[in-house]
Amino acid sequence: MRILVYPHELGMGGSQINALELAGAVRDLGHDVFVFATRGVLLDKVQDLRLPFIEAPSRKYAVDFRTMRILNETVRELNIDLVHPYEWTSIVNTAFGPALRYGTPAVMTVLSMDVPDFLPRYIPIIVGTHGLARDEAARRGHIHVIEPPIDTQFNKTGGMHSARERLGLADEDQVVSIVGRLTNDLGKLDGVRSAIRVADRISDRLPVTLLVAGSGEGSTEVEAMARAVNSRHGRPVVRVEGNVLDPRPIYDAADVVLGMGSSALRGMAYAKPVIVQGESGYWRIASPETEHQFLHEGWFGRGGQGDADLEPVLATLLSDPALRTALGAFGRSLVEERFGLAGAADQLVSIYRNQIQAPPTTIARTRSLVRSGYEVAKFRFVVQLRGRSTPRPAAGG
């Protein structure tokens, strides 16, 4: 098969990394896989995976006619069998681009915690949790679950000491790591703020160093908070690393990882205890007791007491090496059993084949696109009426 994978961007994020790693794994199964996206920091990963790259134009609008035109040309020139867009902007551009123009089969992935209602319902959808699939079943068919896959050979510990040596950290430091975008999507920035405040308080009694890897609209604020904390303590309690193209040492150097979605799973792949972050003050340890909840609803949550929830569990983990070891072993075992990249690629290839061999009827496609076109137009009108830019997709991780 000849597959065009279309991430919504190549900025650092869980959805984009999943798209690229799965693209590489599908290629390794013997298929021709291409990546269509705007340039970003993850272009290096595209090149490392040896995936052919077709540059998409920068978008003026989320639904962009120039992007659709170039996407159409790419599909025609490369003789693409199927397009796989990730997140809603890419999905809409695909649906009203090659899927409409040529009837090109498509499969879409949404790794956000919510699926926009305006997405076309005739295109098979892949979501990351069984709970989201259950919710979507009321309004669409052709739903598949692929839990965020992790390359467990690429993401595994190479030794905490060497990772810390590379980062200039001492073995006796107690390191807490966060890897993720510093944006308001899914409450990520609120979680970083909370982690900085908690690190500030507990560093009076524990030698804590908080590593924050990522960037976004909250970067300036996070850097200012870090400077204030470090000035109070006279040492680098909070280190803001910015965009880190290879975050493996950040995970590997940690005693505890904080994160959501695929970032939480990557922390577990390094055999680290993980405190799962969510929206509105949510924090909870990943453990055998919470396994069922997270497997069903995703590595995320909503609602909690913020700092008041995070501080005691983080202090407990930092003070209990045996508990950290046990939870780290649990996490690594779970990721190996449930989230391996090879199994996800096999499942994805099967979904592709089914869609190519049994495409939707013209009537089903037309009805779906008429509904989506109306809903997208209504959505854009409401956004413009409110006087703000069309929101970017909230990718998982």
N, C-alpha and C positions, 0 to 999 in steps of 0.2 A: 504494500500500500504506500501511497505518497500522501503524507500528512503535513498540514500546515498548522503549527501551534502558535496561538496568538495571545500572549499575555497582555494584560491591559497596560503594562509599562515594564521597564527594566530597572525600576528603583528597587531598593532593598525591601523585601517583604516575603512573608511565608507563601502567599499564593504564587508569586512569580518564581520563587525557588522551587516549589513543587512542580510547576509547569515545566521548568527547564530540566529538572532531574528526571521526571517521567518521560520527557521527550528523548533524553539520552538513553534511557532504559528501553523505550520502544524501538529506537534506532538499533540498539544492540540485539534486538530480537529479529533483525533482518529487514526492517522497513526504512524507507526514505523519509526523513523527518526534517522539516525546515522551521525556522523561527521567524515570525513577523512581529516586530515591535518597534517602538520608539527607542532611541538610544538611552542608556542609563548605566549606573554603576555595575549592573549585572551582565553587561556585555562581555566582561572578562570571563564570567562563568560560561556564557554561550560558547566562547572561543575555547575555553578549557575542555568543554564537552565535545568539541569538534562538530558543532551543529551549524549548518549553513544559515546565515543571517540575512534577512531582507529588511531593510530599514523602513519603518513606517514614518510618515510625516508627523511633526508636532501638531497636536490638535488645538484648534481654536475653540471648538465646542466638543462636548462629550460625544454627541452624535455628529460625525464629521463627514461631509460628502467627499472631500478630497481624499480622506483615508479610505472611504469605500471604493473610490475609483482605483486607487493604487492597489488595494486589496484584490479587487476584481482582476486587474491586470496580472498580478502575481499568481493568482489561482489559475488563470488561463495559460500563462507562459510556462508555468511549472507543471501543468497537467495534474493538478492536485485532486486527489480522490475525496478528501474530507478535511474540513477546517475545524479546529478545536480551540475556540475562544475561552478565555478565563476572565470572569467578572463582567459586570453588566455593560460597560462601555464597549468592550470588544464584542460581546454577544450581539448587541444591537447593530453595530457596524457590520458584523458578519451576516446577520439575518436580513438586513436591507441591502447588503452588498452581494456577494457571490451566491448566497443561498437563494435570494430572490432573482438575481440576474441569470444564473446558470442552473439553478436547482441543485447546487453543490451540497452534498450531505454535510451535516454539522453535528457536533456533540459539544455541549457547553458545561463548564464547571463554575460553580459559585461556592467559594469557601468562606464567605461572610456568614454571619450568624442569622441573616435574614435574606430572603430571596425577593427581589422586587416583583411586584405583581405584573408589571408591563412586559416582562420577558416572554418571548414566544413559547407557546405551550406544545408545539409540535416537535421541537428539538429536544432530544433526550438530555436530561440534566444529571450532572454528577454533583453530589453534595458530600460534605465531610463527616456528617453525623447521622445516626439512625433517627434521632429525634427530629432533625430538620426534614429528613425524608418522610417521616410520618406526617408532619405538618403539611408538606407539599402535596401529599397524596390526595388531599381534598380538592385540589384544583388542577392537577395535571397527571398524566401517566408517564411512563418511560423514565422512572427515577432510579438512579443507581447511587450506591454509597461506596466511596473509596476514601477511607480514613487517611489523613495526611501522611504520605509515605516518607520514610526516612531511609537514607542510604546508610545502613548500619556498619558497612566496612569503611566508608569515608568518615562517618561520625562515630568515633570510638576513642576512648582515652589512649593517649600516648604517654601518660605519666604526668601527674600534677606538678612534680618538681620542674620538669623541663618546660611546661607551659608557663609556670610562674617565673622561671628564669628568663624566658623570652619577653615577658611583660614587665620585668623589673620588680617582681613581688617576692617577699620573703616567705619561707616555708611556714613561719609561725603566724603570718597574717591570716585572718579569717575573712575569706573573700566571698562576696555575694555578687552574682552576675545577672545582668538584664541585657538581652539582645532583642531589639525590636525598633520599630519606627517611633519617633517622638511626635506623634500626631494625636488628635482628639478621636480618631476612629476607635470605636470599641473601648473607649476609656483608657487607652494606652498611656497617654501623657499623665493622666491623674494617678495611674499606678506608679509611674516613675517619681512623681512628686512625693507620693506616700513613702516610697522606698527611701528617698533621700532624707525625709524627715525622721523616719525610724532609724536609719543609719546614724544620723546626727545624735539621736538620744542614746542609743545603746553603745556608741563608741566611747562613752564615758567609762564603761566597765568592760568592754570587749575590744580587742584590736581589729575592728572591722574596716575593710576596704570595699566600697561598692563600685563595681565596674558597670558603666552604662555605655553600651555600643549601639549606635543608631543615630539617625538624624531626622529632621522634619521641622514643621513650623514651630515646635516647642523647643528647638535646640538652644536658642538664646536664653530663654527662661531657665532651662535646666543648667546651663553653664553658669548662670548667675547664682542659682541656688547652690551649686557645687562650690563656687568660690567663697560664698558666705560661710558654709559649713567648714570648709578647710581652713579658713581664716580663724574661726572660733577655736578650732582644735590644734592649730599649728602644725597640721600634717595633712596629706591627701586622703581624707576619709572617702571622698567621692571623686572618681576619675571618669570624666566624660571622654570617651574614645572616638566619638564621631562614627562615620560610616566605616565599618571594618569589612573588607572584602572577604577575608577568611576568618570567620569568628570562632573557629575551632579552639584556639588557645583561650579565648574568653570563657567558653564553657568548661574547658579542661582545668583551668586554674581555680575554678570555683569550689567552695565548700557547699554552697547552696545556690540554686538557680531560681530566679523568679521569671515567670513568663506565661504566655497563653498560646493556644493553638500549636502550630508546628514548632515554635520556639521552645515551648514546654517539653515537647516530645524529644527535641534534640538534646535538651538538658538531660533527660532520662537516658538517652542513648550513650551519654558520657558517664553513666552510673552515678549521677548526682541526685540528691534529694531535690524535689521541685515543689515550690509553692505556686499554685495556679492562680493567675490574676484574671479578673473579669471587670465588668463595669460597676459603677456606683459603689465602690468600696469592697468589692469581692476579693477575698483571699482564702485559699484552702489548700492543705497539703495533699499531694498526689500519694496515695497509699493503697494498700489492699482494701481498706474500708471505703474509700471513695472511688475505687476502680470502676464499679458498675455505673455510677453516675456519670463519670467523665467519658466512658466508652459510649454511653447512650447519647449524652447531650453535647459532647465535645469538650475540649480542654479549655473551659471558659465558664463563667457564671455571671449572675447579676444580683447585686444587692448585698450589702454587708456594712461593717463598721469601720472600714478603711484602716487607718493606722492602728486602731484598737484591736483589730483582728490580726494584722500582720506582725506587730511587734512581739507578742508573746510566742507565736509559733516560730518566728525567725530566731529569737533569743534561745528558745528550747533546742532548736536544731544546731545552732552554733555551739551550744554548751554540751552536746551529747554526740560524741564521735561514733558510738556504736549504733545509735539510731540513724545517723547519716549513712553509715555503711549499709545497714539493712534496707533502708528506703532506696538507696542507689542501686543495690542489687535487684530489688523488685522492679524498678523502672527499666533497667537495661533488659531484663528478661521479658517484660511486657512488650517493649518496642521490638525486640527480635521476633517474638511470637506473632504480633498483630500488625506491625507497621512496616514490614520489609518492603523495599522498593521493587524487588523482582516480582513478588506476588501481585502488587498493584499494577505493574506494567502488563502482566498477563491478562488481568481483568480488563484493563483499558483496551488492549488489542481486540479482545472479544467484543466489547461494546462497539468499537470502530467497525469491525467486520459486519456485525448485525445491522448497523445503520446503513452501510454501503449496499448491503445485499437486499435490504427491505426498506427503501426510502419511503417517506410519507407521500400520500397522494397529492396531486396539485390542488385539489379542493381543500384538503386539510391544511396545507401550507398557506394557501391564500386566506382562508378564514382566520387562521392564527395571526398572520401578519397584519391583516386589517385591524384586528383587535389591538395588537401591540402598537401599531402606528398611531391609533387614536390615543392609547394610554400614554405613550411617550410624548406626544404633542401636548397632552393635558399636563403631564409632569413638568415639561419644560416651561409651559405657560405659568404654572404655579411658582416655579423657581424664580422666573423673571419678575413675577409680580411681587415677590418678597424682596427683590432687589439684591440677590446674592448669587454667587456663581453656582453652576451645577455641581453638586458634590461629587467628589471622587469616590470610587468604589472602596468599600472597607474590606480589604483582603484579610484572610485568616493568617495569623502568625506574625 
